[in-house]
Amino acid sequence: MKIVFNAPKPSVYDQVFSNFVASPVEMDGIVFPTVEHAYQAAKTLDMAERKRIASLPTPGKAKRAGRGVELRPDWEEVKYKIMKVLLYQKFSEEPFKGNLLGTEDAVIVEDASAWNDKIWGVGRDGKGQNLLGRCLMEVRDMLKNE
């Protein structure tokens, strides 16, 4: 079975798997309102900038702010691990945990064709690394084994 979220046809998983949904997570002593806020803040090592991103009113504004930060030198090496840690926090809590575990062994794919992201999802041509889907499946496996 395959679960596709963020596709043109709405799915019950769109909000559950979205990094924009309200789900407080903590990183380096700062509580962020969403995974998106925390992920964007993690791009920089500047704690004042991280706090500023944490205080932004929407995940969309956090995403835009993340595009303007000075990237930490190890970003490419650590971004996947950071995403997995943040998703683990989010999906360790209900109702997110039950929703993720309820997918059983389904392949999870983010349809990122609307913004053509072939890194975290699959793009307009249906191809991509689907890192967000992979992260979700790894987190699901971690939760199953606890």
DSSP file (Angstrom, degrees, kcal/mol; ACC not computed):
  #  RESIDUE AA STRUCTURE BP1 BP2  ACC     N-H-->O    O-->H-N    N-H-->O    O-->H-N    TCO  KAPPA ALPHA  PHI   PSI    X-CA   Y-CA   Z-CA
    1    1 A M              0   0    0      0, 0.0   106,-2.6     0, 0.0     2,-0.4   0.000 360.0 360.0 360.0 147.2    0.0    0.0    0.0
    2    2 A K  E     -a  107   0A   0    104,-0.2     2,-0.5     2,-0.0   106,-0.2  -0.987 360.0-159.0-126.3 134.8    1.1    3.6   -0.7
    3    3 A I  E     -a  108   0A   0    104,-3.5   106,-2.9    -2,-0.4     2,-0.5  -0.963  10.0-169.3-112.7 121.6    0.0    6.7    1.1
    4    4 A V  E     -a  109   0A   0     -2,-0.5     2,-0.3   104,-0.2     3,-0.2  -0.944   5.7-171.9-112.2 127.3    0.5   10.0   -0.8
    5    5 A F  E     +a  110   0A   0    104,-2.4   106,-2.9    -2,-0.5     7,-0.0  -0.857  63.5  28.2-119.7 158.9    0.0   13.2    1.1
    6    6 A N  S    S+     0   0    0     -2,-0.3   108,-0.3     1,-0.2    -1,-0.2   0.631  84.9 144.5  67.5  18.3   -0.1   16.8   -0.2
    7    7 A A        -     0   0    0      2,-0.3    -1,-0.2    -3,-0.2     4,-0.1  -0.351  69.8-101.8 -77.1 164.3   -1.4   15.6   -3.5
    8    8 A P  S    S+     0   0    0      0, 0.0    -1,-0.1     0, 0.0    -2,-0.0   0.857 114.5  68.0 -55.3 -34.8   -3.9   17.6   -5.5
    9    9 A K  S    S-     0   0    0      1,-0.1    -2,-0.3    -4,-0.0    -3,-0.1  -0.798 101.1-116.4 -86.8 118.2   -6.6   15.2   -4.3
   10   10 A P        -     0   0    0      0, 0.0     2,-0.3     0, 0.0    -1,-0.1  -0.156  32.4-165.0 -57.3 146.3   -6.9   15.8   -0.5
   11   11 A S    >   -     0   0    0     -4,-0.1     3,-1.4     1,-0.0     4,-0.4  -0.925  33.1-120.0-129.2 152.8   -6.0   13.0    1.9
   12   12 A V  T 3> S+     0   0    0     -2,-0.3     4,-0.6     1,-0.3     3,-0.2   0.706 114.6  59.5 -63.8 -17.8   -6.7   12.5    5.6
   13   13 A Y  H 3> S+     0   0    0     -9,-0.2     4,-2.7     1,-0.2     5,-0.3   0.579  78.1  89.4 -87.9  -9.6   -2.9   12.4    6.0
   14   14 A D  H <> S+     0   0    0     -3,-1.4     4,-0.9     1,-0.2    -1,-0.2   0.932  97.6  33.2 -54.6 -51.2   -2.3   15.9    4.6
   15   15 A Q  H  4 S+     0   0    0     -4,-0.4     6,-0.2    -3,-0.2    -1,-0.2   0.870 117.3  55.2 -74.5 -36.7   -2.6   17.7    8.0
   16   16 A V  H  < S+     0   0    0     -4,-0.6    -2,-0.2     1,-0.2    -1,-0.2   0.929 116.8  34.9 -62.4 -45.9   -1.2   14.8   10.1
   17   17 A F  H  < S+     0   0    0     -4,-2.7    -1,-0.2     3,-0.0    -2,-0.2   0.580  92.4 111.5 -88.9 -10.1    2.1   14.6    8.1
   18   18 A S    ><  -     0   0    0     -4,-0.9     3,-0.9    -5,-0.3    17,-0.2  -0.408  61.6-147.0 -67.0 136.1    2.4   18.3    7.4
   19   19 A N  T 3  S+     0   0    0      1,-0.2    17,-2.3    -2,-0.1    16,-0.3   0.519  97.0  67.1 -76.1  -5.3    5.3   20.1    9.1
   20   20 A F  T 3  S+     0   0    0     15,-0.2    -1,-0.2    16,-0.1     2,-0.1   0.581  75.8 104.5 -90.3 -11.5    3.0   23.1    9.2
   21   21 A V  S <  S-     0   0    0     -3,-0.9    14,-0.5    -6,-0.2     2,-0.3  -0.443  88.2 -94.6 -73.7 144.0    0.5   21.6   11.6
   22   22 A A        +     0   0    0     12,-0.1    12,-0.2    -2,-0.1    -1,-0.1  -0.399  68.0 138.1 -60.3 119.9    0.6   22.8   15.3
   23   23 A S        -     0   0    0     10,-2.3     9,-0.1    -2,-0.3    67,-0.1  -0.541  47.6-134.1-165.4  88.2    2.8   20.4   17.2
   24   24 A P        +     0   0    0      0, 0.0     2,-0.3     0, 0.0    11,-0.1  -0.188  28.3 178.2 -56.0 134.5    5.2   21.9   19.6
   25   25 A V  E     -B   32   0B   0      7,-2.0     7,-3.5     9,-0.2     2,-0.4  -0.950  19.3-134.4-134.0 155.2    8.7   20.6   19.5
   26   26 A E  E     +B   31   0B   0     -2,-0.3     2,-0.3     5,-0.2     5,-0.2  -0.902  22.2 172.0-115.7 139.4   11.9   21.5   21.5
   27   27 A M  E >  S-B   30   0B   0      3,-2.5     3,-1.9    -2,-0.4    -2,-0.0  -0.945  71.7 -16.2-146.7 124.2   15.3   22.1   20.2
   28   28 A D  T 3  S-     0   0    0     -2,-0.3     3,-0.1     1,-0.3    -1,-0.0   0.850 128.1 -50.6  51.2  40.7   18.3   23.4   22.2
   29   29 A G  T 3  S+     0   0    0      1,-0.2     2,-0.5     0, 0.0    -1,-0.3   0.467 115.5 111.9  82.5   1.6   16.0   24.8   24.9
   30   30 A I  E <   -B   27   0B   0     -3,-1.9    -3,-2.5     8,-0.0     2,-0.5  -0.920  59.1-143.1-110.0 132.1   13.7   26.6   22.6
   31   31 A V  E     -B   26   0B   0     -2,-0.5    -5,-0.2    -5,-0.2     3,-0.0  -0.837  17.1-161.8 -95.0 127.5   10.1   25.4   22.1
   32   32 A F  E     -B   25   0B   0     -7,-3.5    -7,-2.0    -2,-0.5    22,-0.1  -0.849  20.5-135.9-108.7 143.4    8.8   25.8   18.5
   33   33 A P  S    S+     0   0    0      0, 0.0   -10,-2.3     0, 0.0     2,-0.3   0.749  86.3  15.4 -72.1 -22.5    5.1   25.8   17.6
   34   34 A T  S  > S-     0   0    0    -12,-0.2     4,-1.8    -9,-0.1    -9,-0.2  -0.948  75.5-112.9-143.7 163.0    5.7   23.5   14.6
   35   35 A V  H  > S+     0   0    0    -14,-0.5     4,-3.1   -16,-0.3     5,-0.2   0.882 117.7  58.6 -61.3 -38.3    8.3   21.2   13.1
   36   36 A E  H  > S+     0   0    0    -17,-2.3     4,-2.5     1,-0.2     5,-0.3   0.921 103.8  49.9 -59.8 -45.1    8.6   23.7   10.2
   37   37 A H  H  > S+     0   0    0    -18,-0.3     4,-2.2     1,-0.2    -1,-0.2   0.949 114.7  44.3 -56.1 -49.8    9.6   26.5   12.6
   38   38 A A  H  X S+     0   0    0     -4,-1.8     4,-2.0     1,-0.2    -2,-0.2   0.906 112.6  50.7 -65.5 -42.9   12.2   24.3   14.3
   39   39 A Y  H  X S+     0   0    0     -4,-3.1     4,-0.5     1,-0.2    -1,-0.2   0.927 112.1  46.7 -62.0 -45.4   13.6   22.9   11.1
   40   40 A Q  H >< S+     0   0    0     -4,-2.5     3,-1.0    -5,-0.2     4,-0.2   0.897 112.5  50.3 -64.6 -39.3   14.1   26.3    9.6
   41   41 A A  H >< S+     0   0    0     -4,-2.2     3,-1.6    -5,-0.3    -1,-0.2   0.836 100.4  64.8 -66.7 -32.0   15.7   27.6   12.8
   42   42 A A  H 3< S+     0   0    0     -4,-2.0    -1,-0.2     1,-0.3    -2,-0.2   0.663  83.1  78.1 -66.5 -15.1   18.1   24.6   12.8
   43   43 A K  T << S+     0   0    0     -3,-1.0    29,-3.1    -4,-0.5     2,-0.3   0.736  96.8  48.9 -65.6 -21.3   19.6   26.0    9.6
   44   44 A T    <   -     0   0    0     -3,-1.6    27,-0.1    27,-0.2    25,-0.0  -0.844  65.0-150.0-119.8 155.1   21.5   28.5   11.6
   45   45 A L        +     0   0    0     25,-0.4     2,-0.8    -2,-0.3    -1,-0.1   0.422  68.1 111.4 -97.2  -1.7   23.7   28.3   14.7
   46   46 A D     >  -     0   0    0     24,-0.3     4,-2.2     1,-0.2     5,-0.1  -0.643  54.8-161.4 -77.1 108.9   22.7   31.9   15.7
   47   47 A M  H  > S+     0   0    0     -2,-0.8     4,-2.4     1,-0.2     5,-0.2   0.846  88.8  54.9 -64.6 -34.8   20.5   31.4   18.8
   48   48 A A  H  > S+     0   0    0      1,-0.2     4,-2.0     2,-0.2    -1,-0.2   0.908 109.7  47.6 -64.4 -40.0   19.0   34.9   18.5
   49   49 A E  H  > S+     0   0    0      2,-0.2     4,-2.4     1,-0.2    -2,-0.2   0.887 110.0  52.7 -67.6 -38.8   17.9   34.1   15.0
   50   50 A R  H  X S+     0   0    0     -4,-2.2     4,-2.3     2,-0.2    -2,-0.2   0.923 109.9  48.2 -61.4 -44.1   16.5   30.7   16.1
   51   51 A K  H  X S+     0   0    0     -4,-2.4     4,-1.4     2,-0.2    -1,-0.2   0.887 109.9  52.8 -64.2 -38.5   14.5   32.5   18.8
   52   52 A R  H  < S+     0   0    0     -4,-2.0     4,-0.5     1,-0.2     3,-0.3   0.925 110.0  47.6 -62.6 -44.1   13.2   35.0   16.3
   53   53 A I  H >< S+     0   0    0     -4,-2.4     3,-1.3     1,-0.2    -2,-0.2   0.896 107.7  56.6 -64.6 -39.2   12.1   32.2   14.0
   54   54 A A  H 3< S+     0   0    0     -4,-2.3    -1,-0.2     1,-0.3    -2,-0.2   0.820 106.4  51.5 -59.8 -30.8   10.4   30.4   16.9
   55   55 A S  T 3< S+     0   0    0     -4,-1.4    -1,-0.3    -3,-0.3    -2,-0.2   0.519  80.4 117.4 -87.6  -5.1    8.3   33.6   17.6
   56   56 A L    <   -     0   0    0     -3,-1.3     6,-0.1    -4,-0.5   -19,-0.1  -0.368  68.6-128.8 -66.8 144.0    7.0   34.0   14.0
   57   57 A P  S    S+     0   0    0      0, 0.0    -1,-0.1     0, 0.0     3,-0.0   0.697  83.0  29.0 -71.9 -20.3    3.2   33.7   13.8
   58   58 A T  S  > S-     0   0    0      1,-0.1     4,-1.7   -21,-0.0     5,-0.1  -0.967  71.3-124.5-139.2 154.5    3.0   31.1   11.0
   59   59 A P  H  > S+     0   0    0      0, 0.0     4,-2.6     0, 0.0     5,-0.2   0.822 112.7  60.1 -65.2 -29.8    5.1   28.2    9.6
   60   60 A G  H  > S+     0   0    0      2,-0.2     4,-2.2     1,-0.2     5,-0.2   0.908 105.5  47.0 -62.8 -41.2    5.0   29.9    6.2
   61   61 A K  H  > S+     0   0    0      2,-0.2     4,-2.4     1,-0.2    -1,-0.2   0.871 111.0  52.5 -67.9 -35.4    6.8   32.9    7.7
   62   62 A A  H  X S+     0   0    0     -4,-1.7     4,-2.3     2,-0.2    -2,-0.2   0.912 108.4  50.8 -64.3 -41.7    9.2   30.6    9.4
   63   63 A K  H  X S+     0   0    0     -4,-2.6     4,-1.0     2,-0.2    -2,-0.2   0.925 111.2  47.4 -62.4 -44.5   10.0   28.9    6.1
   64   64 A R  H >< S+     0   0    0     -4,-2.2     3,-0.7     1,-0.2     4,-0.5   0.909 111.5  51.2 -63.0 -41.1   10.6   32.3    4.4
   65   65 A A  H >< S+     0   0    0     -4,-2.4     3,-1.6     1,-0.2     4,-0.4   0.881 103.2  59.9 -63.3 -37.2   12.8   33.4    7.2
   66   66 A G  H >< S+     0   0    0     -4,-2.3     3,-0.6     1,-0.3    -1,-0.2   0.774  96.1  61.8 -62.8 -26.0   14.8   30.1    6.9
   67   67 A R  T << S+     0   0    0     -4,-1.0    -1,-0.3    -3,-0.7    -2,-0.2   0.706 106.3  46.8 -71.0 -18.6   15.7   31.0    3.3
   68   68 A G  T <  S+     0   0    0     -3,-1.6    -1,-0.2    -4,-0.5    -2,-0.2   0.425  87.7 104.4-106.3   1.1   17.5   34.1    4.6
   69   69 A V  S <  S-     0   0    0     -3,-0.6     2,-0.8    -4,-0.4    -3,-0.0  -0.412  81.9-101.4 -82.2 159.4   19.6   32.8    7.5
   70   70 A E        -     0   0    0     -2,-0.1   -25,-0.4     1,-0.1   -24,-0.3  -0.709  47.4-124.4 -76.5 114.3   23.3   32.2    7.4
   71   71 A L        -     0   0    0     -2,-0.8   -27,-0.2   -27,-0.1   -28,-0.1  -0.336  19.4-113.9 -65.0 136.6   23.5   28.4    6.9
   72   72 A R    >   -     0   0    0    -29,-3.1     3,-1.7   -30,-0.1     4,-0.2  -0.400  29.1-116.2 -63.5 147.9   25.5   26.4    9.4
   73   73 A P  T 3  S+     0   0    0      0, 0.0     3,-0.3     0, 0.0    -1,-0.1   0.763 112.7  46.2 -63.7 -25.3   28.5   24.9    7.7
   74   74 A D  T >> S+     0   0    0      1,-0.2     4,-1.7     2,-0.1     3,-0.8   0.218  76.4 118.9 -99.7  15.3   27.4   21.3    8.3
   75   75 A W  H <> S+     0   0    0     -3,-1.7     4,-2.1     1,-0.3     3,-0.4   0.879  72.3  50.2 -54.0 -48.6   23.8   21.8    7.1
   76   76 A E  H 34 S+     0   0    0     -3,-0.3     4,-0.3     1,-0.2    -1,-0.3   0.833 113.6  47.6 -61.1 -31.6   23.8   19.3    4.3
   77   77 A E  H <4 S+     0   0    0     -3,-0.8     4,-0.3     1,-0.1    -1,-0.2   0.779 122.1  32.0 -79.2 -27.2   25.3   16.7    6.5
   78   78 A V  H  X S+     0   0    0     -4,-1.7     4,-2.6    -3,-0.4     5,-0.2   0.568  89.5  91.2-109.4 -10.2   22.8   17.2    9.4
   79   79 A K  H  X S+     0   0    0     -4,-2.1     4,-2.2    -5,-0.2     5,-0.1   0.864  89.8  47.4 -61.7 -38.6   19.5   18.3    7.9
   80   80 A Y  H  > S+     0   0    0     -4,-0.3     4,-2.3     2,-0.2    -1,-0.2   0.928 113.2  48.0 -68.2 -44.2   18.1   14.8    7.5
   81   81 A K  H  > S+     0   0    0     -4,-0.3     4,-2.4     2,-0.2    -2,-0.2   0.907 111.6  51.1 -63.0 -41.5   19.0   13.7   11.1
   82   82 A I  H  X S+     0   0    0     -4,-2.6     4,-2.4     1,-0.2     5,-0.2   0.930 109.6  49.8 -61.7 -45.7   17.5   17.0   12.4
   83   83 A M  H  X S+     0   0    0     -4,-2.2     4,-2.8    -5,-0.2     5,-0.2   0.918 110.8  50.2 -59.3 -42.7   14.3   16.4   10.6
   84   84 A K  H  X S+     0   0    0     -4,-2.3     4,-2.4     1,-0.2    -1,-0.2   0.906 109.9  49.7 -64.6 -41.2   14.1   12.9   11.9
   85   85 A V  H  X S+     0   0    0     -4,-2.4     4,-1.9     2,-0.2    -1,-0.2   0.917 113.4  46.7 -62.5 -43.7   14.6   14.0   15.5
   86   86 A L  H  X S+     0   0    0     -4,-2.4     4,-2.3     1,-0.2    -2,-0.2   0.910 113.2  48.1 -66.5 -42.7   11.9   16.7   15.2
   87   87 A L  H  X S+     0   0    0     -4,-2.8     4,-3.1     1,-0.2    -1,-0.2   0.868 107.5  56.3 -66.6 -35.2    9.5   14.3   13.6
   88   88 A Y  H  X S+     0   0    0     -4,-2.4     4,-0.7    -5,-0.2    -1,-0.2   0.928 108.1  48.3 -61.2 -43.7   10.2   11.7   16.3
   89   89 A Q  H >< S+     0   0    0     -4,-1.9     3,-0.8     2,-0.2     4,-0.3   0.955 114.8  45.2 -59.4 -49.7    9.2   14.3   18.9
   90   90 A K  H >< S+     0   0    0     -4,-2.3     3,-1.3     1,-0.2     7,-0.3   0.934 115.8  44.8 -59.9 -48.6    6.0   15.2   17.0
   91   91 A F  H 3< S+     0   0    0     -4,-3.1    -1,-0.2     1,-0.3    -2,-0.2   0.423  96.7  73.5 -85.3   2.7    5.0   11.6   16.4
   92   92 A S  T << S+     0   0    0     -3,-0.8     2,-0.3    -4,-0.7    -1,-0.3   0.575  93.7  69.7 -81.9 -10.8    5.7   10.4   19.9
   93   93 A E  S <> S-     0   0    0     -3,-1.3     4,-2.5    -4,-0.3     3,-0.2  -0.790  91.2 -79.9-109.0 148.8    2.6   12.3   20.9
   94   94 A E  T  4 S+     0   0    0     -2,-0.3    -2,-0.1     1,-0.3    -3,-0.0  -0.601 105.5  24.8 -81.0 150.2   -1.1   11.6   20.2
   95   95 A P  T  > S+     0   0    0      0, 0.0     4,-1.9     0, 0.0    -1,-0.3  -0.998 125.6  51.9 -85.5  -3.1   -2.9   11.9   18.0
   96   96 A F  H  > S+     0   0    0     -3,-0.2     4,-2.5    -6,-0.2    -2,-0.3   0.891 106.3  54.7 -61.6 -41.3    0.1   12.0   15.7
   97   97 A K  H  X S+     0   0    0     -4,-2.5     4,-2.9    -7,-0.3     5,-0.3   0.945 109.4  45.9 -59.4 -50.6    1.5    8.7   17.0
   98   98 A G  H  > S+     0   0    0      1,-0.2     4,-1.8     2,-0.2    -1,-0.2   0.868 112.4  51.8 -61.4 -37.6   -1.7    6.7   16.4
   99   99 A N  H  < S+     0   0    0     -4,-1.9     4,-0.3     2,-0.2    -1,-0.2   0.914 113.2  43.6 -66.1 -42.5   -2.1    8.2   12.9
  100  100 A L  H >< S+     0   0    0     -4,-2.5     3,-1.6     1,-0.2    -2,-0.2   0.939 115.1  47.6 -69.5 -46.1    1.5    7.3   11.9
  101  101 A L  H >< S+     0   0    0     -4,-2.9     3,-1.8     1,-0.3    -1,-0.2   0.829 102.6  65.9 -64.1 -29.7    1.4    3.8   13.4
  102  102 A G  T 3< S+     0   0    0     -4,-1.8    -1,-0.3    -5,-0.3    -2,-0.2   0.625  85.5  70.9 -66.6 -13.1   -2.0    3.3   11.7
  103  103 A T  T X  S-     0   0    0     -3,-1.6     3,-2.4    -4,-0.3    -1,-0.3   0.555  82.9-171.9 -78.7  -6.1   -0.2    3.4    8.4
  104  104 A E  T <   -     0   0    0     -3,-1.8    -1,-0.2     1,-0.3    -2,-0.0  -0.293  64.5 -20.9  52.6-116.3    1.3    0.0    9.2
  105  105 A D  T 3  S+     0   0    0     -3,-0.1    -1,-0.3    -2,-0.1    -3,-0.0   0.135  96.2 139.2-110.1  20.5    3.9   -0.8    6.5
  106  106 A A    <   -     0   0    0     -3,-2.4     2,-0.4     1,-0.1  -104,-0.2  -0.293  59.6-112.7 -64.3 146.8    2.6    1.5    3.8
  107  107 A V  E     -a    2   0A   0   -106,-2.6  -104,-3.5     2,-0.0     2,-0.5  -0.693  32.4-147.0 -76.1 130.4    5.1    3.5    1.7
  108  108 A I  E     -a    3   0A   0     -2,-0.4     2,-0.4    25,-0.2  -104,-0.2  -0.901  19.5-179.6-107.5 126.8    4.6    7.2    2.6
  109  109 A V  E     -a    4   0A   0   -106,-2.9  -104,-2.4    -2,-0.5     2,-0.7  -0.987  22.2-143.2-129.8 130.8    5.2    9.7   -0.2
  110  110 A E  E     -a    5   0A   0     -2,-0.4    12,-2.0    10,-0.2     2,-1.1  -0.846  15.0-145.3 -90.6 120.3    5.0   13.5   -0.1
  111  111 A D  B     +c  122   0C   0   -106,-2.9     3,-0.3    -2,-0.7    12,-0.1  -0.750  29.1 166.9 -82.9 100.7    3.6   14.8   -3.4
  112  112 A A    >>> +     0   0    0     10,-1.8     5,-1.6    -2,-1.1     4,-0.9  -0.002  34.6 119.3-104.7  27.2    5.6   18.0   -3.7
  113  113 A S  T 345 +     0   0    0     10,-0.3    11,-0.3     1,-0.2    -1,-0.2   0.820  64.7  65.9 -64.4 -30.3    4.6   18.6   -7.3
  114  114 A A  T 345S+     0   0    0     -3,-0.3    -1,-0.2  -108,-0.3    -2,-0.1   0.850 121.5  19.7 -61.2 -33.5    3.0   21.9   -6.5
  115  115 A W  T <45S-     0   0    0     -3,-0.8    -1,-0.2     2,-0.1    -2,-0.2   0.275 106.0-125.1-118.6   7.4    6.4   23.3   -5.5
  116  116 A N  T  <5 +     0   0    0     -4,-0.9     2,-0.9     1,-0.2    -3,-0.2   0.857  43.8 169.6  53.5  47.2    8.5   20.8   -7.4
  117  117 A D     >< +     0   0    0     -5,-1.6     4,-0.7     5,-0.3    -5,-0.3  -0.793  11.7 173.4 -92.3 105.0   10.6   19.7   -4.5
  118  118 A K  T  4 S+     0   0    0     -2,-0.9    11,-3.2     4,-0.1    12,-0.2   0.364  73.3  58.1 -92.6   4.1   12.5   16.6   -5.6
  119  119 A I  T  4 S+     0   0    0      9,-0.2    12,-2.2    10,-0.2    -1,-0.1   0.889 118.5  21.7 -93.7 -62.5   14.5   16.4   -2.4
  120  120 A W  T  4 S-     0   0    0     10,-0.2    12,-1.9    11,-0.2    13,-0.7   0.664 138.4  -0.5 -83.2 -17.1   11.9   16.2    0.4
  121  121 A G  S  < S-     0   0    0     -4,-0.7     9,-1.9     9,-0.2     2,-0.4  -0.534  92.1 -70.2-140.8-151.9    9.2   14.8   -1.8
  122  122 A V  B     -c  111   0C   0    -12,-2.0   -10,-1.8    -2,-0.2    -5,-0.3  -0.960  47.4-138.7-117.0 140.7    8.5   13.9   -5.4
  123  123 A G    >   -     0   0    0      4,-2.9     3,-2.2    -2,-0.4   -10,-0.3   0.058  40.2 -69.8 -87.2-165.6    8.3   16.6   -8.1
  124  124 A R  T 3  S+     0   0    0      1,-0.3   -11,-0.1   -11,-0.3    -1,-0.0   0.766 130.6  54.5 -60.0 -28.4    6.0   17.2  -11.1
  125  125 A D  T 3  S-     0   0    0      2,-0.2    -1,-0.3     1,-0.0     3,-0.1   0.371 117.6-110.7 -88.8   6.1    7.6   14.3  -13.0
  126  126 A G  S <  S+     0   0    0     -3,-2.2     2,-0.3     1,-0.3    -2,-0.1   0.555  83.6 113.1  79.3   6.7    6.8   11.9  -10.1
  127  127 A K        +     0   0    0      2,-0.0    -4,-2.9     3,-0.0    -1,-0.3  -0.826  31.2 110.5-113.4 152.0   10.5   11.5   -9.3
  128  128 A G  S    S-     0   0    0     -2,-0.3    -9,-0.2    -6,-0.3    -6,-0.2  -0.885  70.1 -91.4 163.2 170.2   12.4   12.6   -6.2
  129  129 A Q        -     0   0    0    -11,-3.2   -10,-0.2    -2,-0.3    -7,-0.2   0.732  43.3-152.0 -76.9 -23.6   14.2   11.5   -3.1
  130  130 A N     >  +     0   0    0     -9,-1.9     4,-2.5   -12,-0.2   -10,-0.2   0.895  28.5 166.7  53.3  45.3   11.1   11.7   -0.9
  131  131 A L  H  > S+     0   0    0    -12,-2.2     4,-2.6     1,-0.2   -11,-0.2   0.857  71.4  52.9 -61.5 -35.8   13.2   12.4    2.2
  132  132 A L  H  > S+     0   0    0    -12,-1.9     4,-2.5     2,-0.2    -1,-0.2   0.936 110.5  46.9 -66.9 -44.0   10.2   13.5    4.2
  133  133 A G  H  > S+     0   0    0    -13,-0.7     4,-2.2     2,-0.2   -25,-0.2   0.913 113.2  49.4 -60.3 -42.9    8.4   10.3    3.4
  134  134 A R  H  X S+     0   0    0     -4,-2.5     4,-2.4     2,-0.2    -2,-0.2   0.916 110.0  51.1 -62.5 -43.5   11.5    8.3    4.3
  135  135 A C  H  X S+     0   0    0     -4,-2.6     4,-2.8     1,-0.2     5,-0.2   0.930 109.4  50.4 -59.1 -46.4   11.9   10.1    7.5
  136  136 A L  H  X S+     0   0    0     -4,-2.5     4,-2.5     1,-0.2    -1,-0.2   0.899 110.6  49.1 -60.8 -41.1    8.3    9.4    8.5
  137  137 A M  H  X S+     0   0    0     -4,-2.2     4,-2.0     2,-0.2    -1,-0.2   0.880 111.5  49.4 -67.9 -36.7    8.7    5.7    7.7
  138  138 A E  H  X S+     0   0    0     -4,-2.4     4,-2.2     2,-0.2    -2,-0.2   0.915 111.6  48.5 -66.7 -42.8   11.9    5.6    9.8
  139  139 A V  H  X S+     0   0    0     -4,-2.8     4,-2.6     2,-0.2    -2,-0.2   0.914 109.4  53.5 -62.4 -42.3   10.2    7.3   12.7
  140  140 A R  H  X S+     0   0    0     -4,-2.5     4,-2.3     1,-0.2    -1,-0.2   0.915 109.0  49.0 -57.9 -44.1    7.2    4.9   12.4
  141  141 A D  H  X S+     0   0    0     -4,-2.0     4,-1.6     2,-0.2    -1,-0.2   0.889 110.0  51.6 -63.8 -39.4    9.7    2.0   12.6
  142  142 A M  H  < S+     0   0    0     -4,-2.2     4,-0.2     1,-0.2    -2,-0.2   0.929 111.4  47.0 -61.8 -45.5   11.3    3.5   15.7
  143  143 A L  H >< S+     0   0    0     -4,-2.6     3,-1.1     1,-0.2    -2,-0.2   0.873 109.3  54.3 -66.2 -37.0    7.9    3.9   17.4
  144  144 A K  H 3< S+     0   0    0     -4,-2.3    -1,-0.2     1,-0.2    -2,-0.2   0.856 107.6  51.5 -62.7 -34.5    6.9    0.3   16.5
  145  145 A N  T 3<        0   0    0     -4,-1.6    -1,-0.2     1,-0.2    -2,-0.2   0.403 360.0 360.0 -87.4   3.2   10.1   -1.0   18.2
  146  146 A E    <         0   0    0     -3,-1.1    -1,-0.2    -4,-0.2    -2,-0.1   0.474 360.0 360.0 -85.2 360.0    9.6    0.8   21.4
